[in-house]
Amino acid sequence: MSGVGGVSSGEVLVEGGFCQTWWLVAEESDGPSRVVAGPFLDRAEAGWAAGTIEAGGVAVRPAYGIRRADGMLNRRPSPQDWEWLAHLSEQLERLPEDWARELSDEDPLTTLVVEIAAALSEAGLLLHDSAGADRAVGGACLTPEPGLGGVIVTWRQHDRMSVDQVHGVTADVLVQQVMNRAVAEVLRLRGFEVDAFGGASGHVVRLLG
């Protein structure tokens, strides 16, 4: 990190001012996170150091932000957080334009679509880019259905499987079933209510409870 000065107060001093950086914090169940070590130049360094810190049996983990004078941490979005938000935004741009026109930003289904897209993206599953250059690649398809109070989620295979059927009809059908079940299970594990739809060719996903 260029321009790093002294760290006498336990913070990173850059050109005369304190900057946001990585710390190790002990997460107390009844209060804010307490800084136990740092600063660190990046998350990897903080994560490596976590195994060497003893915090009285309290879980220690990396966190990004500014250390307060009382030793607590004011959390701030990390560079990785901003990268994640940019990735999620790109994924949401893949959704068909008509769904955004039909739902307002305040509609609960809009929030549900975003939460489902985030859960799938965090699992490494991309959304289907139905109108873009990558439309042949496949991915998860999300269709808000106000009448059902949820979002229909299906999996789209690569065109080689679903259109060209280079491995045959049976492989296409079986892989489709497996992927639909896998996507449903991921969302169920993430806390969504998931019900079969269309003979299990897809699933209706709702917020639990």
PyMOL commands that set and color helices and strands:
alter all, ss='L'
color gray80, all
select helices_A, chain A and resi 43-50+79-92+97-102+108-122+146-148+159-162+169-189
alter helices_A, ss='H'
color red, helices_A
select strands_A, chain A and resi 13-14+17-18+21-27+33-40+60-67+73-75+139-145+150-156+192-197+202-207
alter strands_A, ss='S'
color yellow, strands_A
deselect
rebuild
show_as cartoon
